[in-house]
Amino acid sequence: MEVYCTRPRCPRPQNYFADLDDITTLKTTQQKYCTTCGMPLLLDGRYVPMKLLGRGGFGAAFLARDRRIPGMRQCVVKQFQPAGNLTLNQLQQAQLMFEREAEVLAQLGNDHEQIPDLFAFFPVIINGLQPGQQDQFFYLVQEYINGENLEEELVQHGRFSEQQILEVLQEILKVLKFVHDRGIIHRDIKPSNIMRRRDGRLFLLDFGAVKQVTNAALGAASSTGIYSMGFAPPEQMAGGQVFPSTDLYALAVTLITLLTNQEAVKLFDAYTNQWKWRMQVTISPRLADILDRMLLPAANQRFQSAQEVLDALNLQAAQASTQFNSPSVTLPPQPSKGGSNPVVPRRLPTQPAFSTVELLGGAAFSGFEGALIAIALLSLVKSPIVTLGIAFVILGILIFAQTRRWIEKFDLLIIPTITVAIIFFLPFLQGGLGIKVVVFLAVGAGLVAISLTAVFRLIYKLLSLLL
């Protein structure tokens, strides 16, 4: 069995113990030590780190198993290990944040099913690598959420659709309502801190930057400067007081990055002090207005609570139900008031809406490639009717592949380049026209396709506004 050493900068943290492959031995064995640095491996005598999940500025996270629990339950072990040359004050502040995360998880996790449960919190004092020196580490053990965070989903499946954004918005708002009602501000909401479990349930993670404001005097709940660049509102970046609307701002930034697949810093125009994102997506104006209000720079101009946003969403759903039935604005099912929440289905990789640039680029590809295919087929088949039939079938397959995003981005350049190269090196496919004429005709077909697509999109937009 492989056991991972949690000492920072251990040169060879992977250890293998053949005897631990036996479950009985694993449950009863005494302490094991790293064969490289001598670090105790069985944390608190029970938690067995198996692999590194990730590192941050103030710690590392490991996937581990609890050998004292039947079934060897998986869990996440977080170790406090600040990196860099920190002052004593910064070190104490970071340690306080880590301890606060344990306190918050103990307070919230057991009472809400979308916040990880806390299992343990303990220090470990060991001999340092230097003679006569001791090292102290703090460990937090919490529930392991087996799934993908939204940042990983964005990479895997591309931009989120409006329906998927509504699901995330509604589910996280319910968690934030629970958190804010207990006087706690999360302060670090971003795609990587929202995890989707295998069954589809969304979880809010990483409470290391929380700010508790219960019983705090006005102005005392100031920010400590811990935030993710691009997601924090002005009051948090300035180190001022934070509010529930601080989290709502970060949630809105999270959603527009999922909608556009753009980094937050690229969506913000510092010159006008505004977020420029609406032109890149196609969503209902009501939802866009809700997100824009959550993104206002002044904290008092935003929604003041998660419940206010939920009320706005419910009003949107009620208004939409009286208009044309559009599946893009249908809200996910609400949990019953009896306390039991339905299982949220896992997000299927449905295709997000195409931007104008993507539509026109796809049209250019289809027209250019279609012309090349038609010329090459006519050179072989000699029958215009048969040629057109086969060309339309192939072109239809290419368009379908674009709608499923099997062909996108650089594929739209690579495929035509390969086709031109084949026709260039096989002159009999040029139909006696010559390669320059073939390329000229293909470019013309691409421009015609762009023009037609632009006209139809304009007509669609006008009809959408009128209806």
C-alpha positions in Angstrom: 0.0 0.0 0.0 1.3 3.5 -0.9 1.3 6.0 1.9 2.1 9.7 1.2 4.3 11.7 3.5 2.8 15.1 4.5 6.0 16.8 5.5 6.5 19.9 3.3 9.5 19.6 0.9 10.0 15.9 1.6 12.2 14.8 -1.4 10.5 11.5 -1.8 7.0 11.6 -0.2 5.7 8.3 -1.7 6.2 5.3 0.6 5.2 1.7 -0.1 4.5 -0.9 2.7 3.6 -4.3 1.4 2.3 -5.4 4.8 -0.4 -2.7 4.7 -2.0 -4.3 1.7 -3.6 -6.6 4.2 -6.6 -4.9 5.7 -6.2 -6.6 9.1 -2.6 -5.4 9.3 -3.6 -1.9 8.3 -6.1 -1.7 11.1 -3.8 -2.9 13.8 -0.3 -1.8 12.8 1.7 0.6 14.9 2.9 4.0 13.6 4.7 4.0 10.2 7.4 6.5 9.3 8.5 8.0 6.0 11.6 6.1 4.8 13.1 9.4 3.5 12.5 12.0 6.2 11.1 10.1 9.2 7.8 11.9 9.3 5.0 10.0 11.1 2.6 8.8 8.3 -0.5 7.6 10.3 -1.9 11.0 11.3 -3.5 11.0 14.7 -2.9 7.3 14.6 -5.8 6.7 12.2 -5.7 8.8 9.0 -3.6 7.3 6.2 -2.7 9.8 3.5 -2.7 8.2 0.0 -2.1 11.0 -2.5 -1.7 14.7 -2.8 -4.8 16.5 -4.0 -3.4 20.0 -4.2 -1.3 22.7 -2.6 -2.0 26.4 -1.9 -0.4 29.3 -0.3 -1.3 28.2 3.2 -1.5 24.5 3.0 -1.9 21.2 1.2 -4.8 18.7 0.9 -4.4 14.9 0.8 -6.8 12.1 0.0 -6.8 9.8 2.9 -8.6 6.8 4.5 -9.7 6.5 8.1 -8.5 3.1 9.3 -10.7 3.2 12.4 -13.9 3.3 10.4 -15.5 0.2 8.9 -15.0 0.3 5.2 -12.0 2.6 5.5 -13.9 5.7 4.8 -12.2 8.2 2.4 -11.6 11.7 3.7 -9.7 14.9 2.9 -6.8 15.8 5.2 -5.8 19.5 5.1 -2.4 20.5 6.5 -1.6 24.0 7.5 1.8 24.8 5.9 2.2 28.5 5.0 4.7 29.1 2.2 7.1 32.0 1.7 8.7 34.4 4.1 5.8 35.4 6.3 6.1 37.7 9.2 5.1 36.5 12.7 1.8 38.5 12.4 1.0 37.0 9.0 1.8 33.5 10.2 -0.5 33.9 13.2 -3.3 35.3 11.0 -2.9 32.4 8.6 -3.0 29.9 11.5 -6.1 31.7 12.8 -7.8 31.3 9.4 -7.1 27.6 9.4 -8.5 27.1 12.9 -11.5 29.2 11.9 -12.2 26.9 9.0 -12.4 24.0 11.5 -14.7 26.0 13.7 -17.0 26.9 10.8 -17.1 23.4 9.4 -18.0 22.1 12.9 -20.7 24.7 13.1 -22.1 24.4 9.6 -21.2 21.0 8.1 -23.3 18.8 10.3 -26.3 21.1 9.8 -26.3 21.4 6.0 -25.8 18.6 3.5 -24.1 20.8 0.9 -21.2 21.8 3.2 -18.6 19.1 4.0 -18.7 17.6 7.5 -15.7 18.1 9.9 -14.3 14.8 11.2 -11.2 16.0 13.2 -8.8 18.8 14.0 -5.5 18.2 15.6 -1.8 19.4 15.8 1.2 17.3 15.2 4.6 18.2 16.8 7.6 16.3 15.4 11.4 16.6 15.3 12.5 18.9 12.5 15.0 18.0 9.7 17.6 20.2 11.5 19.0 18.8 14.8 17.4 20.3 17.9 14.5 21.8 15.9 10.8 20.9 16.2 8.1 21.4 13.6 4.5 21.9 14.3 1.7 21.2 11.9 -2.1 21.5 12.1 -4.4 19.1 10.4 -8.1 19.3 9.5 -10.0 16.2 8.4 -13.2 16.7 6.5 -15.7 14.8 4.3 -14.4 13.8 0.9 -16.7 15.0 -1.9 -16.1 12.6 -4.8 -16.6 14.6 -8.0 -15.4 17.6 -10.1 -15.4 21.3 -9.2 -17.0 23.7 -11.7 -13.6 24.9 -12.9 -12.8 21.3 -14.0 -16.3 21.0 -15.6 -15.7 24.1 -17.6 -12.5 22.7 -19.0 -14.1 19.3 -19.7 -17.4 20.4 -21.2 -17.0 24.1 -22.2 -19.3 27.0 -21.5 -22.4 26.5 -19.3 -25.8 26.9 -20.7 -28.4 29.2 -19.1 -30.2 26.1 -17.6 -27.0 25.0 -16.0 -26.2 28.5 -14.7 -29.7 28.6 -13.1 -29.1 25.3 -11.4 -25.8 26.5 -9.9 -27.2 29.9 -8.9 -30.2 28.5 -7.2 -28.4 25.7 -5.3 -25.5 27.9 -4.1 -27.9 30.7 -3.1 -29.6 28.2 -0.8 -26.3 27.4 0.8 -25.4 31.0 1.2 -28.7 31.8 2.8 -28.0 29.2 5.4 -24.4 30.5 5.9 -25.4 34.2 6.0 -28.2 33.6 8.4 -25.5 32.4 10.9 -23.5 35.6 10.5 -20.8 34.1 8.3 -19.4 35.5 5.0 -17.5 33.0 2.8 -15.4 35.6 1.0 -13.8 33.2 -1.5 -16.5 31.9 -3.9 -15.1 30.9 -7.3 -15.6 27.9 -9.7 -12.9 25.8 -8.0 -14.7 26.1 -4.6 -18.0 24.7 -5.9 -17.8 20.9 -6.2 -20.4 18.7 -7.9 -20.6 15.2 -6.3 -21.0 12.2 -8.6 -24.8 12.2 -7.9 -25.1 15.8 -9.0 -25.3 17.5 -5.6 -23.4 20.8 -5.4 -21.2 21.6 -2.4 -19.6 24.9 -1.3 -16.0 24.2 -0.2 -13.0 26.0 1.3 -14.2 28.0 4.3 -10.6 29.0 5.1 -11.3 32.6 4.3 -14.7 33.0 6.1 -15.4 36.1 8.1 -17.7 35.7 11.1 -19.7 38.9 11.8 -22.0 37.8 14.5 -21.9 40.2 17.4 -19.2 42.3 15.7 -19.3 46.0 16.1 -20.1 48.1 13.1 -16.9 48.5 11.1 -15.1 45.7 13.0 -15.7 43.0 10.4 -13.0 44.2 8.1 -11.4 42.1 5.4 -8.0 40.5 6.0 -7.0 40.8 2.3 -7.5 37.0 1.6 -9.4 36.7 -1.7 -9.1 35.5 -5.3 -8.2 38.2 -7.8 -11.0 39.0 -10.1 -13.8 37.6 -7.9 -13.6 40.0 -5.0 -15.7 43.2 -5.0 -14.2 46.6 -4.3 -15.0 46.7 -0.6 -13.1 43.4 0.0 -10.1 44.4 -2.1 -9.9 47.7 -0.2 -9.8 45.7 3.1 -13.1 47.2 4.3 -16.2 45.7 5.8 -17.7 42.7 4.1 -21.4 41.9 3.7 -23.6 39.1 2.4 -23.6 41.0 -0.9 -19.9 40.5 -1.0 -20.5 36.8 -1.6 -23.3 37.5 -4.1 -20.8 39.6 -6.1 -18.3 36.7 -6.2 -21.0 34.3 -7.1 -22.1 36.4 -10.0 -18.5 36.7 -11.3 -18.3 32.9 -11.0 -21.4 32.5 -13.1 -20.3 34.9 -15.9 -16.9 33.1 -16.2 -18.8 29.8 -16.6 -21.1 31.4 -19.2 -18.3 32.9 -21.2 -15.4 30.5 -20.5 -13.3 33.7 -20.0 -11.1 34.6 -17.1 -12.7 37.1 -14.7 -10.0 39.7 -15.2 -10.6 39.7 -19.0 -14.3 40.4 -18.5 -13.8 43.5 -16.4 -13.2 46.9 -18.1 -11.1 48.9 -15.7 -11.5 52.1 -17.8 -15.3 52.2 -17.4 -15.4 50.2 -14.2 -17.9 47.8 -15.7 -18.3 44.1 -16.5 -18.4 43.5 -20.2 -19.9 40.0 -20.7 -23.5 40.2 -22.0 -22.4 40.5 -25.7 -20.6 37.1 -25.4 -23.6 35.1 -24.4 -27.2 34.4 -25.3 -29.4 34.3 -22.2 -32.7 35.8 -21.1 -32.6 39.5 -20.4 -34.1 39.0 -16.9 -31.4 36.6 -15.8 -28.7 39.0 -17.2 -30.3 41.8 -15.3 -30.1 39.8 -12.1 -26.5 39.0 -12.6 -25.6 42.6 -13.5 -27.3 43.8 -10.2 -25.2 41.3 -8.3 -22.1 42.8 -10.0 -22.7 46.4 -9.1 -19.6 48.0 -7.5 -21.4 49.5 -4.5 -22.4 46.9 -1.9 -25.6 48.7 -1.0 -26.8 48.7 -4.7 -26.7 44.9 -5.0 -29.2 42.4 -3.7 -28.7 42.5 0.1 -29.4 38.8 0.7 -29.4 35.4 -1.0 -33.2 35.3 -0.4 -33.7 38.5 -2.4 -32.0 36.9 -5.4 -34.1 33.7 -5.0 -37.2 35.9 -5.0 -36.1 37.6 -8.2 -35.5 34.2 -9.8 -38.9 33.0 -8.7 -40.5 36.2 -10.2 -38.6 35.6 -13.4 -39.9 32.0 -13.6 -43.5 33.2 -12.9 -43.3 35.8 -15.7 -41.7 33.3 -18.1 -44.4 30.8 -17.6 -47.0 33.3 -19.1 -44.9 33.8 -22.2 -43.5 31.5 -24.9 -42.4 28.2 -23.3 -38.6 28.4 -23.3 -36.6 25.5 -21.7 -33.7 27.8 -21.2 -35.4 29.6 -18.4 -36.9 26.6 -16.6 -35.7 26.5 -13.0 -34.5 23.3 -11.4 -37.0 21.6 -9.0 -37.4 23.2 -5.6 -36.8 21.0 -2.4 -39.9 20.1 -0.5 -40.7 22.0 2.7 -40.7 18.8 4.6 -36.9 19.0 4.8 -36.0 16.3 2.3 -34.1 17.5 -0.8 -34.5 15.6 -4.1 -31.3 14.3 -5.6 -30.1 16.7 -8.2 -29.2 14.9 -11.4 -25.6 15.1 -12.5 -25.0 17.8 -15.0 -25.0 16.3 -18.5 -22.5 17.8 -20.9 -25.2 19.6 -22.9 -24.0 22.1 -25.4 -23.8 25.8 -24.4 -25.1 28.5 -26.8 -22.8 29.6 -29.6 -21.5 33.1 -29.6 -21.8 35.3 -32.8 -18.1 34.8 -33.6 -18.5 31.0 -33.3 -21.5 31.0 -35.5 -19.9 33.1 -38.2 -16.6 31.1 -38.0 -18.6 27.8 -38.3 -20.4 29.3 -41.4 -17.1 30.2 -43.0 -15.8 26.7 -42.4 -18.9 25.0 -43.8 -19.0 27.2 -46.9 -15.2 26.8 -47.6 -15.1 23.1 -46.9 -18.3 22.4 -48.7 -17.0 24.1 -51.9 -13.8 22.1 -51.8 -15.7 18.8 -51.3 -18.1 19.6 -54.1 -15.2 20.4 -56.6 -13.3 17.3 -55.6 -16.4 15.0 -55.9 -17.4 16.5 -59.3 -13.9 15.7 -60.6 -14.5 12.1 -59.6 -18.2 11.4 -60.2 -18.8 13.7 -63.2 -22.6 13.8 -62.4 -23.7 17.2 -60.9 -26.8 15.7 -59.2 -24.9 12.8 -57.5 -22.1 15.2 -56.6 -24.5 17.7 -54.9 -26.2 14.8 -53.0 -23.0 13.4 -51.6 -21.6 16.9 -50.9 -24.8 17.9 -48.9 -24.6 14.7 -46.9 -20.9 15.3 -46.0 -21.6 18.9 -45.2 -24.6 18.0 -43.0 -22.3 15.7 -41.0 -19.8 18.5 -40.6 -22.4 20.9 -39.4 -23.8 18.3 -37.0 -20.3 17.8 -35.6 -20.1 21.5 -35.0 -23.4 21.6 -33.1 -22.1 18.8 -30.9 -18.7 20.6 -30.6 -16.9 17.6 -31.9 -15.3 20.1 -34.3 -14.4 23.6 -33.0 -11.7 26.1 -32.5 -8.5 25.1 -34.3 -10.3 22.2 -36.0 -12.0 24.8 -38.2 -8.6 25.7 -39.6 -6.9 22.3 -39.6 -9.5 20.4 -41.6 -9.7 22.9 -44.5 -5.9 23.1 -44.6 -5.7 19.4 -44.9 -8.4 19.4 -47.6 -6.6 22.1 -49.6 -3.3 20.1 -49.3 -4.9 16.9 -50.6 -6.4 18.8 -53.6 -3.1 20.5 -54.3 -1.1 17.3 -54.3 -3.8 15.4 -56.3 -4.4 17.6 -59.3 -7.1 15.3 -60.7 -9.3 16.5 -57.9 -9.1 20.1 -59.1 -11.6 19.5 -61.9 -9.3 21.2 -64.4 -9.7 24.5 -62.7 -6.3 24.9 -61.1 -5.6 25.2 -57.4 -5.8 29.0 -57.4 -9.3 29.0 -58.9 -10.4 26.2 -56.5 -9.3 28.2 -53.4 -10.9 31.4 -54.8 -14.2 29.6 -55.3 -14.0 28.1 -51.8 -13.3 31.5 -50.2 -16.2 32.9 -52.1 -18.5 30.1 -50.8 -17.3 30.8 -47.3 -18.1 34.6 -47.6 -21.6 33.8 -48.9 -22.2 31.4 -46.0 -21.1 34.1 -43.5 -23.4 36.6 -45.2 -26.4 34.3 -45.1 -25.8 33.3 -41.5 -25.5 36.9 -40.4 -28.8 37.8 -42.2 -30.7 34.8 -40.6 -29.3 35.7 -37.1 -30.4 39.3 -37.5 -33.9 38.1 -38.5 -34.0 35.7 -35.6 -33.0 38.5 -33.1 -35.7 40.8 -34.5 -38.4 38.1 -34.3 -37.2 37.3 -30.7 -37.7 41.0 -29.7 -41.1 41.2 -31.4 -42.4 38.0 -29.8 
